[in-house]
């Protein structure tokens, strides 16, 4: 029996049951635990009621979970073929949001689809990961050393980052750039080349600051000195720090937080949900939540390491870094380590479209895990081109 015939026989036996058996149910259990914490936090944010946040949160997670497992059943090679198409759709949606998008809080970031407001920049991050993974999957070490080979993927990162900055959405633009750089490094681009790019960005930072919108400059100024406007722009971060400190080691108990329930804490169901959790469950509860978030990131990295093909490794790495950046930016923001931005805590904060996009990304990650042994060879069987490794 030829190699091609053996491959066809193997793929025929790898049916739905086999794929379900290969799903990482322990990883899914971590996601369910995180969503359960979100339910409790949102229940408390509503003053001890399931409406209007907690019930919607768990229903959306249930839908997202079904969507995630469904995507996990899709062959990762089929997803690979759609990489650049998804990138084109993402760029198109970013252009559309600048023309017909919904304006809120001084920014034009959302479009109305299916009765929900969607943020195309979230879809763009996943599409960018897929596109970069598809590009670098074909690359040999010799091509990676050619600067001309790096121009198309660099432009692929700069285009969505520029469109997101036009909305304006500085925080998401930075996250998108960091995720793109992570895929570059994972693909084998030398560190010194990445450091040159980072140095160039740092050099133009003062010029970029002068071109920021007034509210963006205010966020940076307040980050440096929040007490300069305690009842205005500095109010959010001051109240967040008070709530974090008042929780102590063990917290005030479930539904016992004062900053949140007396409405001192702003945006307690979205951006500052971690602060509300920390006030009620203290340092111990905060560490437990952060440990759970770290386990999810580490789980994603392990999926990347166990994958045999370069495309899957880069996709898993990019998705894991995207999740990490969500967590890092949100926690650093509520602790006053970075300026306040509109980044939710994944699977904990209230928000439908954000949760669905996170679960779609996790579905692609799980597809990488299920199909971690898929062959991306240069033959006609997959039509995707050669692998870099293995």
N, C-alpha and C positions, 0 to 999 in steps of 0.2 A: 504494500500500500504506500502510495507516494505521500510526501509531506503535506501537500495540498489536500489530499483525500482525508488524511488523519485530522487535519484542521477542521474540515467540513463536518466530520463525524463528531469531533469534540464540541463544536459550536451547536450542533443539533441536540446533543445531550444536555447542553447548558441551558435548560429551560427556565420558566418562571419560578418553579420550586427551588431549583438550584440557586438562582439569584437571590431569592428570599433567604435561603440558608446562609449565603455569604454576606448578607447585610450585617453591619456592626450594630447589633441591638444594644450593646452596652453604651455606645456613643449616643444612640437615640434616647436611652434612659437618662443620660446627662442632660440632653436638651429638654426632656419632659420635666426633670427636676428643676431646671432653670425657669421654664414656663410656669411651674407651680409656685415658685417664689414670686414671680411676676403677678400671679393671681392674688396671692396674699397681700403683696404690697399695694396693688390697685384696689383691693377690697378695703384696705385701711385708708387709702387716699380718698375714698368716697365716704369716709366717716363710718365704716362698718357696714357697707351695703355692697351687694353684687353689681348693682347698676350705678352709674352708666359705664364703668370701666371693666370690671373683673369678668363679667359674663361674656362680653364681646371679646375680651382678650383670649379666654380659653377656647371659645368657638373658632376664632381665627387661627389659633394654634392647631386645633384639631384639623381644620381644613388644610393648613400648611403642612401638617404631618402626613396627611394622605398625599398631598402634592409632592412632598419630598420623596416618599417611598416610590411613587409612580415614576418620578424622574430617575431614581436609582435603578429602575429596571431597564432604562434606555441604554443601549450599547454606547459606551464612551466614544467609540469611533464614529458613530452617527452624530453625536454632539460635536465632535471635532470638525466634521464636515460643515457644520453650521456656524463655526466660530466667526468667520469674517462677515457672514450675513448678519449675525446678531450684533456685531460691531457696527455695521452700516445702519441697522435699525436704531441702535442706541444713539448714534450721532444724529440721525434724522429726528429723533424725539427731542434731543437737546436743542436742535435748531427750532423745532416746533414750539417748545416751551418758551423760547425767547420772543416768539411772535404771538402766540395765543394762550400762553400760560397764565395760571392764576397768580395774582400778586397778593402776598401776605407778609406782614412784618418788614416791609421795605424791600422784599426780594421777589423775583419771578421764578419760581422753582417747580411749580406743580402744574399738571394737566389733568383734566377731568376725563376719566375713562371708566365705564361700567358703574357709574354712581359713586366712585371713589376717587380721591385725589392721589395721584401717583407722582413720585419724584423720579424723573428719567435718569438723574445722575446715579441713583442706586443701581438701576439696570445697567448703566454704562460701565460701572466698575466690574461687574461680572463679565460683561461682553469684552472688556479690555483684557481681562485675565485670559479668557479663552483665545482671543486673537493673538496675544503675545505668545501663549503656549504653543499655538499652531505654527507660528513663525519660527520659534526657536527649536521646535521639535525636529525640524528638517536640517538643522545646522550641524556641521562638523566643527571640530576645534579650529580648523584652518579658517573657515568662514567666520567664526566668532572673532577671530583676530583681525578681520578686515573692517576698518571703520565704515566703509560704504555699506556693509551689510547691516550695520546698526542704525542707519539713517531712517529707513521705513518704520521700524518699531518705535524709534524715538518720536517721529512725527505722529505715530498712532497714539502715543501718550499725550503729547502736547496739544493735539486737537481737542479732545474732550476736556482736558484741564482748562484750556482757554475758554471753551464754551461755558463751562461751569463757573468760571470766574466772572463771566459776563452777566450771570443771573442777578446779583452776585452771590456766591456761596464759597467763601474762602476756605472754611473748614473741610468741606467735601472735596474741594479741588486739591488741597494738601494731601488728604487721605488717598485720593485717586493717584496722585503722583507717587506717593510712598509705595502703594501697592504695585504700581508699574515698575518702580525701581527694584522692588523685591523679586519680581519675576526675572528682571534682567540679571540680578546677582545669582539667582537660582539657576539660570541658564548657563552661567559660566563667564559672564562679563567681568572683567578684572575690576577689583575694588578701586584702583587708582583712577579709572575712568569715571566711576560713579562719584568718587570724591571730588573730581574736577567739576562735575555737574553741580554737586551740592555747594561747592565753593563759589561757583558762578551765581547760583541763586542767592547765597548769603551776601555776595557783593552788591547785588541789585536790590536787596531788601530795603535799604533806606529810600531808594527811589520809588519802589513799589508802595511803601508806606504812605508817601505823599499823594499817591493816586487812589488810595482806598476811599471808600465811602465814609461819611462822617460817623455813622454808627459803628463801623468796623474799627476806625481809629479810637473811638470812645471805649470800645471793649478792651483794646490793648492798653490804653491809658488807665482804665479802671483796674485792669489786672495788675498793673504795676503799683497802683495806689488806690485800692477800693474805698478807703476811708475819705477820699476827697469828695465823694458824693454819696453819702450813706443812705439817703432817702431817694436817690435817683438811680443813676446807672450802676452804682456800687451796691445797691440794695440786695440783689439776688445772691451774690457771692458772700456777702456778710451774713445773711440769714442762713445760707447753706453751712457756713463754718460754725455758726452758733448751734445748729441742729446736730452737726457731726460731733461737736464737743459735748453737748448735753446728754448724748446717749451713754457716755461712760463705757465701762467694760462690758456690762451685761445688758444695757439698754433699759428703756422705760417699760418694756412689755408691749405685746401686740395690742394695737389700738390705743396705746398710752402716750404716743408722741404729742408734745404740745406745739412745737413749731409748725408741724403739718396740720394738725386738727384745728388750730386757732388761726389758720390761714396766713401765718407769717412766711411760710416757705412757698416760694413761687414755683409754678410749673411742676408741682409735686407728683403728678401722674405721668410726666414725660421726661424732660431733661434731668430733673432733680429727684428721680425715684430712688436712687441709691441713698441719697441723704435721708429720705424718710425711713428707709429700711434701717440705716445705721442708727438713727435716733431711737427706734423701737427695739432693736436687737443688739445694739452696742458694738463694741470692737470685735467681740467673738462672732456675732452674726455677720459683720462686715467681712471678716477674714474667711468665714465659711462661704459666703457668696463669691468672693474673689477667687477662692480655691476652686470652686465649681467652674467659674469662667476660665481659669487657667487650665483645668483638665480638658475642657472643650478645645482650647487652642492646641494643647499638646496632642490631643487625639487627632486633630486635623494634620498636624506635623507628622505623626506616626503613619497616617494613611499615605502621606507623600513619600515617606521613606520606604514603605513596603511595596510601593507601586513599581512595576518592572519597566514601564514605558515613560519616556521623558515628558510626553504631553500630560499624562496624569499627574506626574510629580509636580510639574509647574502649576497646573490648575489647583491641586490640593494646597500647594504652598501659597498661592495667591489668595485663595478663599480663606485660608487660615489667618493670613496676615490682615485681610480685610476685617475679619471678625475681631482680631486683636486690636486693630486701630479703632474700631467702634468702642471697645471696652476702654482702651487707654485714654482716648480723648474724653469720653464721658466722665470717667473717674477723676482724671486730672483736672477737668473743668470744675466739677463740684467741690474739689478740694482746694481750688484756687491756684493750682500749679500752672495752668494755662488760661488764656482768655476764654470767656464764656462763648460757646457756640451752640448751634442747634443739633447736637448729635445725641440720639437716644441710646439707652442701654439695651442691647439686643435681647429680645424675648422677655424683657422685664418691663420696659416702658410701654405706655399705651400708644397705639398707632397701628393701623391695619396694613397699609402698603409697606411700611418698613419691615414688619414681621414677615409678610409674604415674600418679600425680596430676600430676606435672610434665609428663609426656608427653601427657596428655590436654589440659592447658593449651596445650602447644605445638601440638597438633593443631588446636585452635580458632584459635590464632594463624595457623597455616598456611591454614586455611579462609578467614580474613580476607584473606590474601594472594592465594589462588586466585580468590576472588570479590571482589576489590577494586573492580571496575567494576560490581558488581551495583547495580541501581536499587532504592532503597527509597522510591519515589514514593508519593504519597497515593492512587493508583488502587487498583482491586480486584485488580490482578495479584499483589500481595504481601501485602496486608492488614495492613501493619505501621505505616502512618502516615507523615507527612511527615518529610523530612530538615530539619536545621537549616542545612546548608550545601549549596552546589553544586547 
